[in-house]
Amino acid sequence: MATMETHWWLMQSSFPALNWARLRCRADGSADVFDMDGRTQVFSSHRDAELHLLEDEFVRFARLNADDFRDLGLERHELKPPSAASDADLAYLMYQHRT
Protein backbone atom coordinates (compact mmCIF):
# COMPACT_ATOMS: atom_id res chain seq x y z
CA MET A 1 0.00 0.00 0.00
CA ALA A 2 1.38 3.40 -0.98
CA THR A 3 2.17 6.03 1.65
CA MET A 4 0.01 9.15 1.31
CA GLU A 5 1.61 11.27 4.04
CA THR A 6 4.56 11.08 6.40
CA HIS A 7 4.62 12.98 9.70
CA TRP A 8 7.53 13.20 12.10
CA TRP A 9 7.10 13.27 15.88
CA LEU A 10 9.46 13.97 18.79
CA MET A 11 9.16 12.63 22.32
CA GLN A 12 8.77 15.81 24.34
CA SER A 13 9.69 14.19 27.65
CA SER A 14 13.16 13.32 26.31
CA PHE A 15 14.14 16.90 25.43
CA PRO A 16 16.90 17.95 24.92
CA ALA A 17 17.59 14.45 23.51
CA LEU A 18 15.86 13.86 20.20
CA ASN A 19 13.73 10.72 20.17
CA TRP A 20 12.02 10.59 16.77
CA ALA A 21 9.05 8.58 15.50
CA ARG A 22 7.78 8.45 11.93
CA LEU A 23 4.06 8.16 11.25
CA ARG A 24 3.05 7.09 7.74
CA CYS A 25 -0.57 7.33 6.62
CA ARG A 26 -1.79 4.95 3.92
CA ALA A 27 -4.40 5.38 1.21
CA ASP A 28 -6.62 2.71 2.83
CA GLY A 29 -6.78 4.72 6.09
CA SER A 30 -4.30 2.53 7.98
CA ALA A 31 -1.05 3.87 9.40
CA ASP A 32 2.27 2.72 10.77
CA VAL A 33 4.73 4.10 13.30
CA PHE A 34 8.47 3.49 13.10
CA ASP A 35 10.42 4.24 16.29
CA MET A 36 13.96 4.30 17.66
CA ASP A 37 13.77 0.60 18.50
CA GLY A 38 13.57 -0.15 14.77
CA ARG A 39 10.02 -1.46 15.16
CA THR A 40 7.16 -0.68 12.84
CA GLN A 41 3.76 -0.88 14.51
CA VAL A 42 0.71 -1.05 12.25
CA PHE A 43 -2.59 0.63 13.16
CA SER A 44 -6.00 0.35 11.55
CA SER A 45 -6.34 4.13 11.40
CA HIS A 46 -4.28 7.29 11.39
CA ARG A 47 -6.07 8.40 14.55
CA ASP A 48 -5.13 5.20 16.42
CA ALA A 49 -1.48 5.75 15.48
CA GLU A 50 -1.63 9.37 16.68
CA LEU A 51 -3.20 8.32 19.99
CA HIS A 52 -0.41 5.79 20.47
CA LEU A 53 2.20 8.51 19.95
CA LEU A 54 0.40 10.98 22.22
CA GLU A 55 0.22 8.36 25.00
CA ASP A 56 4.00 8.01 24.76
CA GLU A 57 4.42 11.81 25.09
CA PHE A 58 5.30 12.47 21.46
CA VAL A 59 4.43 15.77 19.81
CA ARG A 60 4.12 16.34 16.10
CA PHE A 61 7.31 17.99 14.83
CA ALA A 62 5.38 20.39 12.59
CA ARG A 63 3.50 21.68 15.66
CA LEU A 64 6.52 22.51 17.82
CA ASN A 65 6.46 26.13 18.95
CA ALA A 66 9.16 28.68 19.80
CA ASP A 67 9.28 27.52 23.45
CA ASP A 68 9.86 23.93 22.34
CA PHE A 69 12.78 24.98 20.18
CA ARG A 70 14.16 27.08 23.03
CA ASP A 71 14.02 23.97 25.25
CA LEU A 72 16.05 22.15 22.61
CA GLY A 73 18.55 24.99 22.29
CA LEU A 74 17.95 25.12 18.54
CA GLU A 75 16.36 27.29 15.92
CA ARG A 76 13.61 25.74 13.77
CA HIS A 77 15.80 25.78 10.65
CA GLU A 78 18.53 23.81 12.48
CA LEU A 79 16.36 20.77 13.18
CA LYS A 80 15.34 18.26 10.54
CA PRO A 81 13.95 14.76 10.85
CA PRO A 82 16.48 11.99 10.20
CA SER A 83 16.71 10.32 6.81
CA ALA A 84 18.40 7.18 5.51
CA ALA A 85 18.23 4.80 2.56
CA SER A 86 16.46 2.09 4.60
CA ASP A 87 14.58 1.67 7.85
CA ALA A 88 17.47 -0.45 9.16
CA ASP A 89 19.83 2.50 8.65
CA LEU A 90 17.22 4.97 9.89
CA ALA A 91 16.84 3.15 13.23
CA TYR A 92 20.34 4.31 14.25
CA LEU A 93 19.36 7.94 13.70
CA MET A 94 16.01 7.91 15.52
CA TYR A 95 17.58 8.74 18.89
CA GLN A 96 20.11 11.55 19.19
CA HIS A 97 21.54 12.17 22.64
CA ARG A 98 22.04 15.86 23.41
CA THR A 99 23.02 17.55 26.65
WONORZI-V321744 format. One record per backbone hydrogen bond with DSSP energy under -1.0 kcal/mol. CO is the residue of the C=O (numbers start at 0). NH is the residue of the N-H. E is the energy in kcal/mol with one decimal. If there is no record, write none. Layout:
<<CO	NH	E> <CO	NH	E>>
This chain:
<<1	26	-1.3> <4	24	-2.8> <6	22	-3.3> <7	60	-2.7> <8	20	-1.9> <9	58	-2.9> <10	13	-1.4> <11	14	-1.4> <13	16	-2.0> <17	95	-2.9> <18	10	-2.1> <20	8	-2.6> <21	33	-2.4> <22	6	-3.1> <23	31	-2.1> <24	3	-3.2> <24	4	-1.4> <25	28	-1.8> <29	25	-2.9> <30	42	-3.4> <31	23	-2.7> <32	40	-2.7> <33	21	-2.6> <34	37	-2.2> <38	34	-1.8> <40	32	-2.5> <42	30	-2.2> <44	48	-1.7> <45	49	-2.3> <46	50	-2.6> <47	51	-2.0> <48	52	-2.0> <49	53	-2.8> <50	54	-2.4> <51	55	-1.2> <52	57	-2.5> <53	56	-1.7> <56	11	-2.1> <58	9	-2.7> <59	62	-1.9> <60	63	-1.7> <64	68	-2.0> <65	69	-2.1> <66	70	-2.4> <67	71	-1.4> <68	73	-2.2> <74	77	-1.8> <75	78	-1.3> <85	89	-2.4> <86	90	-2.2> <89	92	-2.0> <93	19	-3.3> <95	17	-2.8>>
